[in-house]
Amino acid sequence: MTHMHVAGSIHADATSAAPVWLVKPSDPNELVEGLWSGTVVRDGEGELRIGGLGASEIVEQEGSPVYVVDEVDFKGRALTWREAFAGWHIYYASKSFLTGTVARWIDEQGLGLDVASMGEMTVALRAGFDPARMALHGNNKSEDELRLALSRGIGRIVVDSSDEIARLERLTAELGVSARVLIRVTTGVEAHTHEYIATAHEDQKFGFSITGGQALVAMVRCHGSANLELMGIHSHIGSQIFDTNGFEVAARRTLRLMSQFKEATGVTLPELDLGGGFGIAYTIDDRPATAHDLARNLTEIVDHECRAFGLDRPTLAIEPGRAISGPPGTAIYTVGTVKNVEVGGGQTRRYISVNGGMSDNIRPALYAAEYSAVLANRAGSQPPVLSRVVGLHCEGGDILVRDVFLPGDIRVGDLIAVPASGAYSRSMASNYNHTPRPPVVSVRDGRITTMIRRETLDDLLALDAGLDENV
């Protein structure tokens, strides 16, 4: 199979009209319900307000670009997931967005934390998060990562390979500790999502294959290890998933595996982690399920499959990340240029360049992810124009919002706000073109609190051993 680079696909239909799902609004200043955090409104002057603060006021204090996190909305979403999935273990997927402040918010709402690197684990530990309520993921965990996890008492280690089992057996013996582990399995589920974020088909890097028999062998090995306590099975089918169909197949295959393990050993495993990947709305075309609907559907699926295999329902776990951190986040940019480009066939496209781009949100370039945007510092007074919001980087694929209707009177110096920017934007940010990363601030009741300060050129260049600091 051949694959076209995402930038190629972005430009392949440059002369076409807007996508069929993008409806031209009667009012280009309208805030579409479901795309924005809970406190976002337009005031009497038409300015976007988040947490009681206007977009202009935030930029005056913090500059732009800036990531803005609605604290009330973030905490409310975490609490909603805890309540909807009462009786489940809920691990917030910190890869979506993690800071010391976020770790404390998650702790306050009574959720666990899933970490996937030395950095994420260290942030959580330094923030005072209880290691017993953490789970460590990763397909290539280093010896240092495992040693830290074991020495600090991380509650669950999700095992991904035979090499990792060997490392754990050696390290637990050396340290005189035990480790509670889950076996990560690939269920063969083809999640309806982008290839790069589908994680349960057979031909990819994560986990042990069920169909190939590797998973059962790994489970029996962990069960027989002196210092490893096998707690159960972990499955993750992908990301930005809107329904439970894939989870139904995954539950069936993982519970069948549990039944096979019970037949082989006489032991009933106590835990099943179905992973995360729950989608959110980035555009009007997205229709994510609610946490309560997901909880009801997933419980029914597991109960049905348990009855089929004669198993008691295990303790269940999920790992929402983006579903909690995504909607509370808004990215705010300043417009630098506006121009109309002839694209052929008598058509033009309006390009709105902002002072950010793929360095602060790589997802559109990496996954062809779609986003929305609005004029944020005022209400537009002209009819909507089909526009493309692009960044400042030296790449044709540096596109933040591929297709969006914005007021026709957008001008240099205006502010553009992009909703649902809380997950993966800052987490995947880079310094491409030697661009410092934006700050992250939280807002609540008219107050701004710094979560991550703005990166400076001095921060960036301090790592370059070949520079003369006196120049």
N, C-alpha and C positions, 0 to 999 in steps of 0.2 A: 504494500500500500504506500502511495506517495502522499506527502503532506505539503500543502501550500503554506508559506510563511503567513502569519496573521496579517502583517502589513499588506501583503498582496491581496488578501481577501477583502481588506478594508477598502482598498482602492479599486477593486474589480468592478464595482457597480457605481462608480463616481457619477455617471450620467443619469442614474435612475432617480426616481422620486423617493420620497420618504418611505421607510418600511411600512408595511400594511398596518401594523399595530399602532403606529404613531399618528394619532388623530390631531388635526390642526385645531387648537383651542380657540374658542370665541374670545377668551380673555387670556393673553399670554402671561399675566401676572398671577393667575390662579395657582394656589398650592394644592397639588393633587393629594387627596387623603391616602394615607398608607405609605407615602414615600418619606415623610419627615418625622423627626422626633416629636414627642408629645407636647413640648412647650413652644414649638415653632408657630408663629403667626405673622401676619403683616399688620403693621400699625396704621393709624389714620393717614400717615404720609406715604404709605405703600412700602415702607422699609421692612425687611425681614428681621424678626426678633427671635432670639434663642435664649431661653432661660432668663428672660426679662431684659436682655441687652440687644441693642440694634447692631446690625452687621457693621455699620460704619464705626460705631463706638468700639467694637471688638478690634477692628483693624487699626484704629487710631492708637489703641493701647498695645497691641501685639504685633502689628505689621501683617503683611500677607506675603505668600500664602500662609494659612493657619488652619489647623484642624481644631474643630470646636466640638466638645463632647457635652451633651445634655445630661448632667448628673442625675436628675430626677428620673429621666427616661431610662437611663442605663440601669439604675437600681430597681426601677419598677419592672423592667423586663426580666431581670434575674429573679426577682421574687415571683413573678408570674410562672416562670419555668419550674421553680421549686414547688409552688403550690399545685400546678397542673400534674406534675410527676411525683406527687407525694408517695413515699415508700420506695422510690427509686434512688440510686446513687446518681447524682448529677455532677459531672465534672465540666467546669467551664474550660473550653478549648482556648488556652492562652495564646496559641499561635495567631489567632485572629487579631488580638490586640492586648498587650500586657505592659503595665507599668506598676510601680509600687503602689500607687493609688488604686489602680484597678484591682490588684490582688487583695487590698484591704476591703474594697467594696464587695468583692465576691465573698470574702470571709464574712462580712457583716450580714449578707443575705443567706448564709448557711449552705453555700455550694462548695463542692470540691474543686480541685484545679488539675487540669491535665497539662503537662509540660513536655516539650519535645527537644530540649537542648540543654546544654550546661548553662547558657545564658538565662533561659526562661526559669530553670530550676533555681538559679542563684537569685534572680529578682524576687521570686516567691519567698524563698527562705529569708532573704534580708528584709522583706516586708513583714515578716513575722507569721507567715502562713504555716499552719500545722502540717508538717510533712506527712503525717498519717492520713491526711485527706487529699493527698496528691497522687497522681499516676504519671509515670514516666514512659513516654513513647519514643519511637525512633527506630529506623531500620539499620542504623550503623552506630549504635551507642559506643562511645569510647570507654576505655578502661577507667579513665578519670571520672567520667559521668557516672558510671556504675558504682565506682568506689564512693563518690559523694552520696549517691542515692542510698546505698547500703549503710553508710556510716551515720546518715541523718535520719534513717527510718522512713524513707518514702513508702507510702502505703501499698502501692501496686506498681509492678514493673511489667510492661506489656512486651513480651518476648517475641522477637521477629525473625530469629535465625538460629540454626544449630550452633554457629560460632558464638552467638550471644549466650546460649545455654552453657557452653563450655566456660566462657568467661565468668558467668555468675557462679558456677560450681566452684571454680578456683577461688574467686574473691570472697565468697561467703565462708569458705573453709579458712582462708587466710585471716579474715576479720572476726571469725567466730560468731557470725550472725546468720539469720535465715532471711529469705526473701519470699514475699507473696507475689506470685506471677500469674498473668493471663497469657494465653497463647493467641497471638494475632493470626487470623486465618484469612485466606482469600476464598470467597464463596462462589466466584464465577458470575456474580451479578453484574450486568452491564447497566449501570446507572445512566439515566437520561440526562447527561451533563457533558461539559467539555472533556475531551480525551485526557487532558492534563490533570483534571481533578476528579476523574473516575478512578477509584482505588481498590476495586474488588474483582476486576476481571483477572484472568489467569496470568496474562503476559505483562506483568509489572513488578515493581521492586518490593512491595510490601508483603510480609506474612508467609505463612505456610499453606500450601495448596491442600484443600480438602479432597478434591477429586483424585489427586495424585497420591494420596495416602500419607503425605509428609506431616500433615497436621496431627493425625492420630499418633504417629511415631513420636513426634515432639512432646505430645501430652503425656504419653506413657513414660518417656524419658524423664520429664520434669517430676512426674508423680513418684518415680523411683529414686530421685536424687535426695541425698541426706539433708541438704539445707535449703531446698526449694519447696515451697508449699503451693501446689497448683490450685488456684482458686476458680478458674473457669476459662471462658473463651471470649476473645475480643474480635469484633467485625466492624469494618468501616467501608461503606459502599461508594462514597464519593461526597461531593459538595454541591451546594446550591440545588438541592432536591426538594420538590414541592409536594410529593405524595408519598404514600407508604407502600407502594407496590413492590419496590425493590427490597424494602425491609422485610416484606412478607417472605420472599424467596430466601433472603439471608437468614431469617429466623428459622425457617424450615431446615435449612442445611446445617446451621450451627447446632440446633437441637437434635438433629439426627446424629451429628458427631458426638454430642454429649451422651446420647443413648448407646452409641457404639463403644464409647469409652467405659460406660457403666457395665456393659456386657463383658468387656475385656478385663476390667479390674474389680468390679463389684462396688465401685465408688461413684456416688452422685455428686457432681460438681455443683458448688453453691452459687456461682455467679455467671451472668451473661451480659456483656457490654455490647450494645448495638451501634456504638459510635455516634457520630453526629452528621453534619452535612445538611442541616435543615436550612432551606432557602429563605431569602428575604426579598422584598420588592425594591428593585432598582429603577424600574420604569412602570408605566401604566399597564404593560403587558404581563407583569409578574403577579401571580396569585398564590402567595404562600399560605399554608395551613396555619391555624392558630396552635399554640402550645397545648391547649386543652383538647383540640381535635386530634392532634398527634398522639397525645397520651392515651386517649380512649382507643384509637385505632391500633396503636402498637401493643397495648395490653391485650386487646382482643386477639390480635395475631399470635402473640406468644402463648396465650392460654389455649387457643385452638391447636397449635402445634404441640404443646405439652401433652394435651389429651391424646393426640395421635400417637405419640411415642411413649405414653405411659409414664411421664415425668411430672414431678411436682414443679410448680413455677419457681425458677431460680430467682435470686436477688438480681434485679435488672439495673442496668446503668446506661446513660446516654451522655453525649458530650457536645452540647450546644456551644457554639462560639460566635459566629457571625450573627446568629439569631438574637443574641444579647447585645453584642458590641456594635453591629453594623448600623442599625437605624438611629441610635443616639448620636452618631457622628455626622458632622457637616464640614466640608472643605470650602473655604472662602478664598477666592483669587481676585486679582486686579487685572482689568482689561488693559492690554498694551497696544494692540493694533486691531483694526476692523477692516476687512477688505472683501470685495466680491470677486470671485474667481470664475472665469468662463470654463465650463466643463463640457461643452459641445452640445449640439442639438438645440442651440438657442437658450440653453439653461445656464444659470449661474448658481454658485453656492457661496453663502456668506461664511467666511472664516473669522472666528473671534479668537485671537491669541491672548493667552493669560500668562502670568508670571510663575507658573508651575508646569506640571506635565508628567511625563512617564517616570520621572525620578520620585515623585510623591504619590503616584498611583499608576503602577505598572499593569494593572489588570486589563484595561482595554487593549493594550498592545500585546500582552501575553496570552489572554484568553478571548480576545474580541468581546470583552464584557461591555454591556450597555449600561449607561448611566443617564440621569436626568440633570437638568440645571435650570436655574432661574436668575433673573436680574435681582440683586439683593439689596442694593442701597437706596432704591426708589422704585416706584411703579413706572413701567414704560407707558408711553402715550401713543405709540403707533402700533398698527396691526402686526401679528406675529409673522416672522420670517424664518424659513427653514435654515438652520445654522449648524455649524460644526465648531465645537470648542476644542482648541488645540493648544499644545504647550510650547515651551521655548527651546526645546532640545533639537539637536541636529539629526533628526530622524523623521522621515516622512510618515512613519507610523506613530508619531507622538501625538496621539489623539486622546483627549479626556472624555468627550461626549460626542459620539459620532453623529447623531441626528437628534436635534431638539428644536422646537419652535420657541424663539425668543423675540422680544419686542424689536421692531425695526429701528428704533432710535437708540440702541446701545452704542455707547461711545467710549473713547479712551478715558480711563480713570474710573469707570463703573466697576462694581463688584459683582462677581458671579458666584453663586452658591451651588454646590453639588451635594445632594442628600445621600444618605446611606454610605457615608465614607468612613465610618468608624472601624470597619473590619478590613484588615489586610492592606489598607493604604499606607499607614505609617509602618506597619510591621514589615512590609515588603519594600519600603522606600530605599533609595540608593543615592549615591553622590555622582550620578552620571553627569558628564560635562563639568565636574567639580562644582556641583550645585549643593550648597548646604541644605539640610533637611529642615522642614518647617517645624514650629513648635506645636505641642498639643496642650490645649487649655480646656478646663471644665468650666461650665457656667451653671449658676444656680441662683435664683432670687436676686438677679442683678449684680452678682459678684463673679469675678474671674479668678480662677486658681490655676497656676501653672502645673501641668503634669509632666511635660518634657519641655525644657527650654529650647529656644531656637538655636540651631547649630550655626556656628560662625565660620568664616573662612579660616580664622586662627585655629579653631578646633580641627578643621579638615586638614590643614597644611601641617599641623604639629606632628603628624605621622610620617611626613615625607623627609627622610633622612638626607636627601640630596639638596635641600634648600638652605640658603643663607638667611637666617632669621632677621638679620640686620638690614636686608634690602627692602 
